Amino acid sequence: MLIIRSLVGEKIMVGENICLTICEVSKDKTVRIGVEAPRSIRVLRKELLDLLKEENTSAIWHGNALDLMEMLNGKN
């Protein structure tokens, strides 16, 4: 992991087409970051992505369990 110290208004480039801008640092140390990226690149907080993956996995497992129960009960 690369750790960079930056001031408000400074920009960080990721590759040639993604730009991160430090927009604000509040007193409680919350950082607001602006992200400029091509529309083809999905930008999500990792915590949200992990939550989506967990929900999708749960939904798939739940759906498969229901299908299995229906097969076992002769409804399929």
C-alpha positions in Angstrom: 0.0 0.0 0.0 1.3 3.4 -0.9 0.6 6.1 1.7 0.7 9.7 0.5 0.4 12.9 2.6 -1.7 15.5 0.7 -3.2 18.8 1.4 -6.7 20.0 0.5 -6.8 20.7 -3.2 -3.9 18.5 -4.1 -4.5 15.8 -6.7 -3.3 12.2 -7.0 -3.2 10.4 -10.4 -3.9 6.7 -10.7 -2.7 5.6 -14.1 -3.3 8.2 -16.8 -7.0 8.6 -16.5 -8.1 8.5 -12.9 -7.6 11.6 -10.7 -8.3 11.8 -7.0 -8.6 15.2 -5.4 -8.5 15.9 -1.7 -11.6 18.0 -1.2 -11.9 18.4 2.6 -10.5 17.1 5.8 -12.9 17.7 8.8 -12.1 18.1 12.4 -13.1 14.4 13.1 -10.6 13.4 10.4 -13.2 12.5 7.9 -11.7 13.0 4.4 -13.7 13.9 1.3 -12.1 12.7 -1.9 -13.2 13.7 -5.4 -12.8 11.0 -8.1 -12.5 11.8 -11.8 -12.6 8.6 -13.9 -14.0 7.4 -17.2 -17.6 6.2 -17.1 -16.4 2.7 -18.0 -14.7 2.4 -14.6 -17.0 1.7 -11.6 -16.0 3.6 -8.5 -17.3 2.3 -5.1 -16.1 2.5 -1.6 -14.6 -0.9 -0.7 -17.0 -1.3 2.3 -20.0 -1.0 -0.1 -18.5 -3.4 -2.6 -17.9 -6.0 0.2 -21.5 -5.5 1.4 -22.8 -6.0 -2.2 -20.7 -9.2 -2.6 -22.0 -10.5 0.7 -25.6 -9.8 -0.2 -25.2 -11.4 -3.6 -23.6 -14.5 -2.1 -26.3 -14.8 0.5 -29.1 -14.4 -2.2 -27.4 -17.1 -4.4 -27.1 -19.5 -1.5 -30.7 -18.8 -0.3 -32.0 -19.3 -3.9 -30.1 -22.6 -4.2 -31.3 -23.8 -0.8 -34.9 -23.1 -1.9 -34.4 -25.0 -5.2 -32.9 -27.9 -3.3 -35.8 -28.0 -0.9 -38.3 -28.0 -3.7 -36.5 -30.8 -5.4 -36.5 -32.8 -2.2 -40.2 -32.2 -1.8 -40.9 -33.3 -5.3 -42.1 -29.9 -6.5 -39.7 -29.6 -9.4 
